[in-house]
Amino acid sequence: MSIEATSVHIQGSFTASGGSGDDIYVIVMDEINFVHWKNGHESESYYASGQLTITSFDVSLPAGRGTYYLVYSNMFDSVWQKHIQTTVSSIYSI
């Protein structure tokens, strides 16, 4: 018997510093879309922050099984190093 999760959420916050704008881009996506995104192809996400310095998020994910990626991307400003402070929790029911 397989038990699957219901009411799945990723909650968290982040603060970025450094570089030209003290910002970072945060994305939550499933495994297939992560591979597309990583290879520069069109992809979809459950959450995309845009370039931000600080925010909190609560992302609902589909019930059941799956692999999801929480990505902190600095691809728009790859010359500058960024420092990220983050807190993230996964919350689900079974």
N, C-alpha and C positions, 0 to 999 in steps of 0.2 A: 504494500500500500504506500502510495506517495502522498505526502502532505504538501499542499501548496499554500503560499502566503496570500493573504487578502489585505486590502487597505494598506498598500505599500507607499511609503513616503521617504524622501530624503530631505532632511532639514539641516540648515546650516547657515553660516555667515562667513564672510571673508573681508579682509582689509589688505590692500596692495600698497606698496611703496617702492620708490626707486624708478629709474628710467626717466623718460621725458614727460610722462603724464601721471605718475603714481596710479597706474591702472592695470587691470588684467581682464581677460575674457574667460568666463566660466561656462561650461557646457555640460549637460547631462544627456546621454544618448545610449541607445542599445548597441549591442555588439556589431550588428551589420552596419549601422550608420557610422559607428566609430571607425570601422575599416574604410568606408567611403571617405569620411572626413580626413582621416590620416593620409590618404592617397590623393587628396585635393579634388575629390569628386563631390557632386551635389549630395547633401545629406540632410536629414531631419533630426530634430532634437526635442526632448521633453522640456528642456530649459536652456535658454541662451541669455546671458546677462547683458551682453554688449560690453563695451569698454567702461568699466567702473572702478572706482577706488574702494568703495565700501558698500556692502548690502547684505541682506539676509534673504534666504529663500526657503520655500517649502514646495517640493516637487512631487506630484502624484505620479506613480508608476503603475503599469498594468498588474493586475493580480496574477499569480502563478509563478512559474519559474522563469529565470532569465539572467543574463549578465548585463550589467549596466556600467557605464563609465562616467566618472566625474572628472572632467578635464579642465585644467588651469592652463590657458594658452596665452603665450606672449608672442605669437607669430607676427602680429602687426608691428612689433617693436623689438625685433630679435637682436638688435645691437646692444640694448640695455638690459642689464640684469634686474630682476624684480624680487622683492621679498614679500611673501604672502603669509599672513596669519589667518588660520582657518579653524573652524569647529564644524564637524559634520556628524550627523547621526542618521542611521537608517531605522525606520519605525514600521513595524508590520504586525499583523495578526495572523494566526494560523487556525 
